[in-house]
Protein backbone atom coordinates (compact mmCIF):
# COMPACT_ATOMS: atom_id res chain seq x y z
CA UNK A 1 0.00 0.00 0.00
CA UNK A 2 1.37 3.39 -1.02
CA UNK A 3 1.94 5.73 1.88
CA UNK A 4 0.43 9.24 1.78
CA UNK A 5 3.91 10.74 1.54
CA UNK A 6 4.53 9.16 -1.84
CA UNK A 7 7.98 7.94 -0.77
CA UNK A 8 6.96 4.38 0.11
CA UNK A 9 8.08 2.97 -3.24
CA UNK A 10 10.38 0.20 -4.48
CA UNK A 11 13.14 2.75 -4.94
CA UNK A 12 15.89 3.82 -2.58
CA UNK A 13 15.36 7.56 -2.27
CA UNK A 14 15.41 10.24 0.38
CA UNK A 15 12.31 11.58 2.06
CA UNK A 16 12.19 15.33 2.81
CA UNK A 17 13.46 14.66 6.34
CA UNK A 18 16.50 12.74 5.07
CA UNK A 19 15.35 9.15 5.67
CA UNK A 20 15.81 6.13 3.41
CA UNK A 21 12.60 4.22 3.95
CA UNK A 22 13.66 1.08 2.09
CA UNK A 23 16.71 0.80 4.34
CA UNK A 24 14.53 1.27 7.40
CA UNK A 25 12.20 -1.48 6.18
CA UNK A 26 15.19 -3.78 5.77
CA UNK A 27 16.21 -3.04 9.35
CA UNK A 28 12.67 -3.92 10.47
CA UNK A 29 12.98 -7.30 8.72
CA UNK A 30 16.03 -8.02 10.85
CA UNK A 31 13.96 -7.52 14.00
CA UNK A 32 11.79 -10.50 13.04
CA UNK A 33 14.78 -12.81 12.62
CA UNK A 34 15.99 -15.35 15.16
CA UNK A 35 18.18 -13.59 17.75
CA UNK A 36 21.96 -13.90 17.81
CA UNK A 37 24.06 -12.97 20.84
CA UNK A 38 27.85 -12.59 20.98
CA UNK A 39 30.42 -11.67 23.62
CA UNK A 40 34.11 -10.82 23.31
CA UNK A 41 36.43 -11.55 26.22
CA UNK A 42 40.09 -10.96 26.85
CA UNK A 43 41.30 -13.80 24.63
CA UNK A 44 38.15 -15.20 23.03
CA UNK A 45 34.88 -14.33 21.33
CA UNK A 46 31.72 -16.43 21.47
CA UNK A 47 28.38 -16.31 19.67
CA UNK A 48 25.22 -18.28 20.38
CA UNK A 49 21.97 -18.70 18.49
CA UNK A 50 19.22 -21.25 18.04
CA UNK A 51 18.97 -23.42 14.94
CA UNK A 52 15.74 -23.26 13.01
CA UNK A 53 13.74 -26.43 13.53
CA UNK A 54 10.62 -25.85 11.40
CA UNK A 55 9.40 -29.42 10.96
CA UNK A 56 10.21 -32.81 12.51
CA UNK A 57 10.81 -34.19 9.00
CA UNK A 58 13.38 -31.52 8.16
CA UNK A 59 16.89 -31.36 9.57
CA UNK A 60 17.62 -28.22 11.63
CA UNK A 61 18.92 -25.32 9.54
CA UNK A 62 22.32 -24.08 10.71
CA UNK A 63 22.61 -20.48 11.82
CA UNK A 64 26.34 -20.14 12.48
CA UNK A 65 28.47 -20.38 9.35
CA UNK A 66 32.18 -21.02 8.94
CA UNK A 67 33.79 -18.34 6.76
CA UNK A 68 37.35 -19.62 7.10
CA UNK A 69 39.34 -21.54 9.68
CA UNK A 70 39.57 -18.39 11.80
CA UNK A 71 36.25 -16.60 11.15
CA UNK A 72 32.55 -17.39 11.55
CA UNK A 73 29.29 -15.47 11.25
CA UNK A 74 25.61 -15.69 12.17
CA UNK A 75 22.78 -13.64 10.77
CA UNK A 76 19.26 -12.43 11.51
CA UNK A 77 16.71 -11.54 8.84
CA UNK A 78 15.90 -13.11 5.48
CA UNK A 79 17.70 -16.44 5.18
CA UNK A 80 18.43 -15.99 1.47
CA UNK A 81 20.03 -12.60 2.06
CA UNK A 82 22.13 -14.04 4.89
CA UNK A 83 23.41 -16.78 2.57
CA UNK A 84 24.34 -14.19 -0.06
CA UNK A 85 26.48 -12.40 2.54
CA UNK A 86 28.05 -15.63 3.78
CA UNK A 87 29.00 -16.56 0.20
CA UNK A 88 30.51 -13.11 -0.33
CA UNK A 89 32.57 -13.48 2.84
CA UNK A 90 33.80 -16.94 1.86
CA UNK A 91 34.80 -15.79 -1.61
CA UNK A 92 36.76 -12.87 -0.15
CA UNK A 93 38.46 -15.17 2.38
CA UNK A 94 39.49 -17.63 -0.33
CA UNK A 95 40.69 -14.83 -2.61
CA UNK A 96 42.92 -13.59 0.20
CA UNK A 97 44.34 -17.08 0.78
CA UNK A 98 45.15 -17.52 -2.90
CA UNK A 99 46.89 -14.14 -3.17
CA UNK A 100 48.68 -13.97 0.19
CA UNK A 101 48.79 -17.65 1.22
CA UNK A 102 47.57 -16.64 4.66
CA UNK A 103 44.19 -16.47 6.47
CA UNK A 104 42.39 -13.17 6.07
CA UNK A 105 42.14 -10.79 9.02
CA UNK A 106 38.65 -10.36 10.43
CA UNK A 107 38.29 -6.63 9.79
CA UNK A 108 39.05 -7.07 6.09
CA UNK A 109 36.12 -9.45 5.74
CA UNK A 110 33.83 -7.08 7.63
CA UNK A 111 34.95 -4.10 5.53
CA UNK A 112 34.24 -6.06 2.36
CA UNK A 113 30.78 -7.07 3.54
CA UNK A 114 29.99 -3.53 4.65
CA UNK A 115 30.83 -2.16 1.19
CA UNK A 116 28.82 -4.94 -0.45
CA UNK A 117 25.74 -4.18 1.69
CA UNK A 118 26.11 -0.44 1.19
CA UNK A 119 25.88 -0.79 -2.59
CA UNK A 120 22.29 -1.99 -2.22
CA UNK A 121 21.32 1.34 -0.66
CA UNK A 122 22.58 3.47 -3.55
CA UNK A 123 20.74 2.35 -6.70
CA UNK A 124 17.18 2.11 -7.92
CA UNK A 125 15.85 -1.26 -8.99
CA UNK A 126 17.49 -3.10 -6.07
CA UNK A 127 16.42 -3.50 -2.49
CA UNK A 128 18.64 -3.31 0.61
CA UNK A 129 19.50 -6.71 2.01
CA UNK A 130 17.12 -7.59 4.84
CA UNK A 131 19.83 -9.10 7.00
CA UNK A 132 22.26 -8.22 9.76
CA UNK A 133 25.37 -10.19 10.66
CA UNK A 134 27.47 -10.82 13.71
CA UNK A 135 31.03 -11.80 12.77
CA UNK A 136 33.50 -13.28 15.24
CA UNK A 137 37.02 -14.46 14.57
CA UNK A 138 40.69 -14.62 15.43
CA UNK A 139 43.74 -13.24 13.69
CA UNK A 140 47.20 -11.96 14.59
CA UNK A 141 45.68 -8.91 16.26
CA UNK A 142 43.57 -11.03 18.63
CA UNK A 143 39.89 -11.90 18.83
CA UNK A 144 37.20 -9.75 17.26
CA UNK A 145 33.46 -9.16 17.40
CA UNK A 146 31.66 -7.10 14.74
CA UNK A 147 28.09 -6.33 13.79
CA UNK A 148 26.84 -5.32 10.31
CA UNK A 149 23.41 -3.89 9.59
CA UNK A 150 21.51 -3.44 6.28
CA UNK A 151 23.05 0.01 5.79
CA UNK A 152 26.51 -1.55 5.68
CA UNK A 153 27.33 0.06 9.02
CA UNK A 154 30.07 -1.79 10.88
CA UNK A 155 30.20 -1.79 14.68
CA UNK A 156 32.85 -3.40 16.88
CA UNK A 157 31.84 -4.26 20.42
CA UNK A 158 32.30 -6.29 23.58
CA UNK A 159 28.76 -7.72 23.69
CA UNK A 160 26.21 -7.45 20.87
CA UNK A 161 22.80 -8.83 19.93
CA UNK A 162 20.74 -8.77 16.73
CA UNK A 163 17.36 -10.14 15.71
CA UNK A 164 14.09 -10.43 17.58
CA UNK A 165 13.98 -8.67 20.94
CA UNK A 166 17.63 -7.66 20.62
CA UNK A 167 17.02 -4.68 22.92
CA UNK A 168 16.01 -6.99 25.78
CA UNK A 169 19.02 -9.21 25.13
CA UNK A 170 21.30 -6.18 25.09
CA UNK A 171 19.95 -5.09 28.49
CA UNK A 172 20.96 -8.48 29.92
CA UNK A 173 24.41 -8.19 28.37
CA UNK A 174 24.87 -4.65 29.65
CA UNK A 175 23.99 -5.72 33.19
CA UNK A 176 26.13 -8.87 33.28
CA UNK A 177 29.19 -8.11 31.15
CA UNK A 178 32.63 -7.97 32.76
CA UNK A 179 35.98 -7.65 31.06
CA UNK A 180 37.35 -10.64 32.98
CA UNK A 181 34.67 -13.17 31.96
CA UNK A 182 35.85 -16.72 31.30
CA UNK A 183 34.56 -18.56 28.24
CA UNK A 184 32.14 -20.53 30.41
CA UNK A 185 30.86 -17.38 32.10
CA UNK A 186 30.47 -15.69 28.71
CA UNK A 187 28.48 -18.67 27.44
CA UNK A 188 26.23 -18.56 30.49
CA UNK A 189 25.62 -14.82 30.04
CA UNK A 190 25.05 -15.19 26.31
CA UNK A 191 22.50 -17.96 26.91
CA UNK A 192 20.73 -15.83 29.51
CA UNK A 193 20.46 -13.00 26.99
CA UNK A 194 19.36 -15.37 24.21
CA UNK A 195 16.64 -16.85 26.41
CA UNK A 196 15.45 -13.36 27.28
CA UNK A 197 15.10 -12.58 23.58
CA UNK A 198 13.47 -15.86 22.59
CA UNK A 199 12.00 -18.55 24.82
CA UNK A 200 12.44 -21.70 22.73
CA UNK A 201 13.46 -25.34 23.01
CA UNK A 202 15.27 -25.36 19.66
CA UNK A 203 18.88 -26.61 19.71
CA UNK A 204 21.57 -24.02 20.39
CA UNK A 205 24.62 -23.52 18.19
CA UNK A 206 27.81 -22.03 19.60
CA UNK A 207 30.72 -20.45 17.76
CA UNK A 208 33.98 -19.83 19.61
CA UNK A 209 36.99 -17.88 18.35
CA UNK A 210 40.07 -18.57 20.46
CA UNK A 211 43.76 -18.86 19.71
CA UNK A 212 43.98 -18.72 15.93
CA UNK A 213 40.84 -20.69 15.07
CA UNK A 214 37.07 -20.49 14.99
CA UNK A 215 35.08 -23.59 15.97
CA UNK A 216 31.37 -24.34 15.79
CA UNK A 217 29.67 -26.83 18.10
CA UNK A 218 26.52 -27.58 20.05
CA UNK A 219 25.87 -26.01 23.43
CA UNK A 220 26.33 -29.27 25.35
CA UNK A 221 29.74 -29.84 23.78
CA UNK A 222 30.79 -26.27 24.55
CA UNK A 223 29.73 -26.51 28.18
CA UNK A 224 31.51 -29.83 28.54
CA UNK A 225 34.76 -28.48 27.10
CA UNK A 226 34.68 -25.20 29.03
CA UNK A 227 33.62 -26.49 32.43
CA UNK A 228 35.01 -23.57 34.46
C-alpha positions as CSV (number, residue, x, y, z in Angstrom):
1,X,0.0,0.0,0.0
2,X,1.4,3.4,-1.0
3,X,1.9,5.7,1.9
4,X,0.4,9.2,1.8
5,X,3.9,10.7,1.5
6,X,4.5,9.2,-1.8
7,X,8.0,7.9,-0.8
8,X,7.0,4.4,0.1
9,X,8.1,3.0,-3.2
10,X,10.4,0.2,-4.5
11,X,13.1,2.7,-4.9
12,X,15.9,3.8,-2.6
13,X,15.4,7.6,-2.3
14,X,15.4,10.2,0.4
15,X,12.3,11.6,2.1
16,X,12.2,15.3,2.8
17,X,13.5,14.7,6.3
18,X,16.5,12.7,5.1
19,X,15.3,9.2,5.7
20,X,15.8,6.1,3.4
21,X,12.6,4.2,3.9
22,X,13.7,1.1,2.1
23,X,16.7,0.8,4.3
24,X,14.5,1.3,7.4
25,X,12.2,-1.5,6.2
26,X,15.2,-3.8,5.8
27,X,16.2,-3.0,9.4
28,X,12.7,-3.9,10.5
29,X,13.0,-7.3,8.7
30,X,16.0,-8.0,10.9
31,X,14.0,-7.5,14.0
32,X,11.8,-10.5,13.0
33,X,14.8,-12.8,12.6
34,X,16.0,-15.3,15.2
35,X,18.2,-13.6,17.8
36,X,22.0,-13.9,17.8
37,X,24.1,-13.0,20.8
38,X,27.8,-12.6,21.0
39,X,30.4,-11.7,23.6
40,X,34.1,-10.8,23.3
41,X,36.4,-11.5,26.2
42,X,40.1,-11.0,26.9
43,X,41.3,-13.8,24.6
44,X,38.1,-15.2,23.0
45,X,34.9,-14.3,21.3
46,X,31.7,-16.4,21.5
47,X,28.4,-16.3,19.7
48,X,25.2,-18.3,20.4
49,X,22.0,-18.7,18.5
50,X,19.2,-21.3,18.0
51,X,19.0,-23.4,14.9
52,X,15.7,-23.3,13.0
53,X,13.7,-26.4,13.5
54,X,10.6,-25.9,11.4
55,X,9.4,-29.4,11.0
56,X,10.2,-32.8,12.5
57,X,10.8,-34.2,9.0
58,X,13.4,-31.5,8.2
59,X,16.9,-31.4,9.6
60,X,17.6,-28.2,11.6
61,X,18.9,-25.3,9.5
62,X,22.3,-24.1,10.7
63,X,22.6,-20.5,11.8
64,X,26.3,-20.1,12.5
65,X,28.5,-20.4,9.4
66,X,32.2,-21.0,8.9
67,X,33.8,-18.3,6.8
68,X,37.4,-19.6,7.1
69,X,39.3,-21.5,9.7
70,X,39.6,-18.4,11.8
71,X,36.2,-16.6,11.2
72,X,32.5,-17.4,11.5
73,X,29.3,-15.5,11.2
74,X,25.6,-15.7,12.2
75,X,22.8,-13.6,10.8
76,X,19.3,-12.4,11.5
77,X,16.7,-11.5,8.8
78,X,15.9,-13.1,5.5
79,X,17.7,-16.4,5.2
80,X,18.4,-16.0,1.5
81,X,20.0,-12.6,2.1
82,X,22.1,-14.0,4.9
83,X,23.4,-16.8,2.6
84,X,24.3,-14.2,-0.1
85,X,26.5,-12.4,2.5
86,X,28.0,-15.6,3.8
87,X,29.0,-16.6,0.2
88,X,30.5,-13.1,-0.3
89,X,32.6,-13.5,2.8
90,X,33.8,-16.9,1.9
91,X,34.8,-15.8,-1.6
92,X,36.8,-12.9,-0.2
93,X,38.5,-15.2,2.4
94,X,39.5,-17.6,-0.3
95,X,40.7,-14.8,-2.6
96,X,42.9,-13.6,0.2
97,X,44.3,-17.1,0.8
98,X,45.2,-17.5,-2.9
99,X,46.9,-14.1,-3.2
100,X,48.7,-14.0,0.2
101,X,48.8,-17.7,1.2
102,X,47.6,-16.6,4.7
103,X,44.2,-16.5,6.5
104,X,42.4,-13.2,6.1
105,X,42.1,-10.8,9.0
106,X,38.7,-10.4,10.4
107,X,38.3,-6.6,9.8
108,X,39.1,-7.1,6.1
109,X,36.1,-9.4,5.7
110,X,33.8,-7.1,7.6
111,X,35.0,-4.1,5.5
112,X,34.2,-6.1,2.4
113,X,30.8,-7.1,3.5
114,X,30.0,-3.5,4.6
115,X,30.8,-2.2,1.2
116,X,28.8,-4.9,-0.4
117,X,25.7,-4.2,1.7
118,X,26.1,-0.4,1.2
119,X,25.9,-0.8,-2.6
120,X,22.3,-2.0,-2.2
121,X,21.3,1.3,-0.7
122,X,22.6,3.5,-3.6
123,X,20.7,2.4,-6.7
124,X,17.2,2.1,-7.9
125,X,15.9,-1.3,-9.0
126,X,17.5,-3.1,-6.1
127,X,16.4,-3.5,-2.5
128,X,18.6,-3.3,0.6
129,X,19.5,-6.7,2.0
130,X,17.1,-7.6,4.8
131,X,19.8,-9.1,7.0
132,X,22.3,-8.2,9.8
133,X,25.4,-10.2,10.7
134,X,27.5,-10.8,13.7
135,X,31.0,-11.8,12.8
136,X,33.5,-13.3,15.2
137,X,37.0,-14.5,14.6
138,X,40.7,-14.6,15.4
139,X,43.7,-13.2,13.7
140,X,47.2,-12.0,14.6
141,X,45.7,-8.9,16.3
142,X,43.6,-11.0,18.6
143,X,39.9,-11.9,18.8
144,X,37.2,-9.7,17.3
145,X,33.5,-9.2,17.4
146,X,31.7,-7.1,14.7
147,X,28.1,-6.3,13.8
148,X,26.8,-5.3,10.3
149,X,23.4,-3.9,9.6
150,X,21.5,-3.4,6.3
151,X,23.0,0.0,5.8
152,X,26.5,-1.6,5.7
153,X,27.3,0.1,9.0
154,X,30.1,-1.8,10.9
155,X,30.2,-1.8,14.7
156,X,32.8,-3.4,16.9
157,X,31.8,-4.3,20.4
158,X,32.3,-6.3,23.6
159,X,28.8,-7.7,23.7
160,X,26.2,-7.5,20.9
161,X,22.8,-8.8,19.9
162,X,20.7,-8.8,16.7
163,X,17.4,-10.1,15.7
164,X,14.1,-10.4,17.6
165,X,14.0,-8.7,20.9
166,X,17.6,-7.7,20.6
167,X,17.0,-4.7,22.9
168,X,16.0,-7.0,25.8
169,X,19.0,-9.2,25.1
170,X,21.3,-6.2,25.1
171,X,20.0,-5.1,28.5
172,X,21.0,-8.5,29.9
173,X,24.4,-8.2,28.4
174,X,24.9,-4.7,29.6
175,X,24.0,-5.7,33.2
176,X,26.1,-8.9,33.3
177,X,29.2,-8.1,31.1
178,X,32.6,-8.0,32.8
179,X,36.0,-7.6,31.1
180,X,37.4,-10.6,33.0
181,X,34.7,-13.2,32.0
182,X,35.9,-16.7,31.3
183,X,34.6,-18.6,28.2
184,X,32.1,-20.5,30.4
185,X,30.9,-17.4,32.1
186,X,30.5,-15.7,28.7
187,X,28.5,-18.7,27.4
188,X,26.2,-18.6,30.5
189,X,25.6,-14.8,30.0
190,X,25.0,-15.2,26.3
191,X,22.5,-18.0,26.9
192,X,20.7,-15.8,29.5
193,X,20.5,-13.0,27.0
194,X,19.4,-15.4,24.2
195,X,16.6,-16.9,26.4
196,X,15.5,-13.4,27.3
197,X,15.1,-12.6,23.6
198,X,13.5,-15.9,22.6
199,X,12.0,-18.6,24.8
200,X,12.4,-21.7,22.7
201,X,13.5,-25.3,23.0
202,X,15.3,-25.4,19.7
203,X,18.9,-26.6,19.7
204,X,21.6,-24.0,20.4
205,X,24.6,-23.5,18.2
206,X,27.8,-22.0,19.6
207,X,30.7,-20.5,17.8
208,X,34.0,-19.8,19.6
209,X,37.0,-17.9,18.4
210,X,40.1,-18.6,20.5
211,X,43.8,-18.9,19.7
212,X,44.0,-18.7,15.9
213,X,40.8,-20.7,15.1
214,X,37.1,-20.5,15.0
215,X,35.1,-23.6,16.0
216,X,31.4,-24.3,15.8
217,X,29.7,-26.8,18.1
218,X,26.5,-27.6,20.0
219,X,25.9,-26.0,23.4
220,X,26.3,-29.3,25.3
221,X,29.7,-29.8,23.8
222,X,30.8,-26.3,24.5
223,X,29.7,-26.5,28.2
224,X,31.5,-29.8,28.5
225,X,34.8,-28.5,27.1
226,X,34.7,-25.2,29.0
227,X,33.6,-26.5,32.4
228,X,35.0,-23.6,34.5
